[in-house]
Amino acid sequence: MAWALALHLTLGTLLAWLLARRPFAGRAVLDALVTLPLVFPPIVLGYGLLLALGREGWLAAWLPAALRPHIVFSQTGLVIAAFVAGLPLMVKPAQAAFAGVAPRLREAAALLGHRPWAVFWRIDVPLARRGVAAGLVLALGRGLGEVGLSLMLGGNIAGRTETLSLAIYNHVMDGNLACANGLSLLLGAVALAAFFILRRWGAL
């Protein structure tokens, strides 16, 4: 999850800023693609990513066999699954926060000679930090609870690509209800902590 959160913080924040601040051709399409994991069945989305990212997938097919990355059924696959699942929940609150920054503040900073990146770091990010933080918390919760994408890209290999949610499922299937109960309580506690954090920040 640490790698997925790092991707959410960097790529997710930049996507949110781009969608909130920069009109460009294809913006509506990009916005729809970012939002897609919220409404698309996770198993179907995971299967699509499996077809795209597998060693024989259409994204890697043009590479020589020796250079094709090993993504599916690996830790990398789990990171991608958590990133894709949590991306809309990261981007949307941050996008709304960036859109809520008063234009006059950015214009004043530009008039004082600050370059666009300086305006981003000194004006946009500090004022939108609650939305960014709320997005990170939501993305973390979504990533921890994800099953469909993780199953398709990670393969649910015990001790290697078994997430917390998949471990609960595996223990239930094995009849080990004590472990399933303990892991469920742990996951529920994380979800409740995320809920109270978001309430405290006024994000809910």
NUMIPA-599594 format. One line per field, with one value per residue (C-alpha): x, y, z. Coordinates in steps of 0.2 Angstrom, whole numbers, plus 5000, padded with zeros to 4 digits. Each point is the difference from the previous one (the first is absolute). Layout:
// NUMIPA-599594
c1 <- c(X  ...)
c2 <- c(Y  ...)
c3 <- c(Z  ...)
//
This chain:
// NUMIPA-599594
c1 <- c(5000  5014  5005  4982  4998  5016  4992  4984  5009  5011  4990  4983  5004  5006  4985  4989  5009  5000  4981  4996  5011  5005  4987  5006  4994  4995  4997  4983  5006  5014  4988  4989  5014  5005  4983  4997  5006  4985  4987  5008  4999  5017  5002  4996  5012  5013  4998  5003  5016  5005  4998  5010  5014  5003  5016  4990  4989  4997  5011  5015  4998  5010  5015  5013  4996  5015  4995  4982  4997  4993  4985  4986  5000  5013  5002  5000  4983  4993  5007  4992  4983  5001  5004  4987  4986  5004  5004  4983  4998  5017  4997  4982  5002  5017  4993  4986  5012  5011  4985  4995  5017  4996  5007  5005  5013  5008  4999  5008  5014  5003  5001  5013  5011  4996  5001  4986  5009  5003  4982  4995  5011  4998  4981  4991  5007  4999  4982  4994  5009  4985  4992  5016  5002  4981  5003  5015  4990  4986  5012  5008  4984  4995  5016  5000  4982  5003  4997  4995  5015  5012  4994  5002  5017  5008  4993  4997  5016  5001  5015  5004  4985  4988  4992  4991  4983  5005  5007  4983  4992  5013  4998  4981  5002  5012  4988  5012  4987  5011  5013  4986  4992  5017  5004  4982  5001  5017  4993  4985  5010  5010  4984  4993  5016  4999  4982  5004  5015  4989  4987  5012  5007  4982  5002  4984)
c2 <- c(5000  5012  5000  5002  5015  5008  4998  5008  5014  5004  4995  5002  5018  5005  4993  5009  5016  4998  4996  5015  5012  4997  4999  4989  4989  4983  5007  4992  4983  5000  5005  4986  4987  5006  4998  4983  4989  5007  4993  4986  4982  4997  4982  5007  5014  4988  4989  5014  5005  4982  4999  5017  4997  4981  4994  4997  5015  5013  5013  4988  4991  5012  4997  4986  4985  5003  5018  4997  5005  4987  5009  4988  4989  5010  5014  5012  4994  5003  5018  5003  4993  5010  5016  4998  4995  5016  5012  5008  5001  5009  5012  5006  5007  5008  5006  5009  5007  5007  5007  5009  5010  5018  5005  5017  4992  4991  5016  5010  4987  5001  5019  4999  4990  4982  4987  4988  4986  5012  5005  4982  4996  5016  5004  4985  4986  5008  5007  4983  4989  4994  4994  4991  4992  4995  4992  4990  4994  4994  4992  4991  4993  4995  4992  4989  4994  4997  4982  4999  5009  4993  4982  5003  5009  4991  4983  4997  4991  4995  5009  5010  5009  4998  5016  5002  4999  4984  4993  5002  4991  4986  4997  4999  4987  4990  5001  5010  5012  5006  5007  5007  5008  5008  5007  5006  5010  5007  5005  5007  5010  5008  5005  5008  5009  5007  5005  5010  5008  5006  5006  5010  5008  5004  4989  4990)
c3 <- c(5000  5003  4981  4996  5012  4992  4983  5006  5008  4985  4984  5009  5006  4983  4991  5012  4997  4982  4999  5011  4993  4981  4986  4986  4986  5007  5018  5001  4994  5013  5014  4994  5001  5017  5006  4992  5014  5011  4989  4990  5007  5008  4992  4983  5002  5007  4985  4988  5009  5000  4981  4999  5012  4998  4992  4984  5003  4987  5009  5001  4984  4990  5012  4998  5011  5011  5003  5005  5018  5012  5007  5002  5015  5008  5014  4985  4995  5017  5001  4983  5006  5016  4990  4987  5013  5011  4986  4998  5019  5001  4985  5003  5017  4995  4984  5009  5012  4986  4991  5016  5002  4996  4983  5007  5011  4986  4989  5014  5002  4981  5000  5013  4988  5006  4986  4998  5010  5014  5000  5001  5015  5010  4996  4993  5010  5018  4997  4993  5012  5009  4984  4996  5017  4999  4983  5007  5015  4988  4988  5014  5006  4982  4997  5016  4996  4981  4995  4981  4993  5013  4995  4982  5000  5015  4999  5019  5002  5019  5008  4984  4993  5013  5006  5017  4991  4991  5015  5009  4985  5000  5019  4998  4986  5011  5015  5010  5007  5014  4989  4988  5015  5006  4983  4997  5017  4995  4983  5008  5013  4985  4991  5016  5003  4982  5003  5016  4992  4985  5012  5010  4984  4995  4984  5004)
//
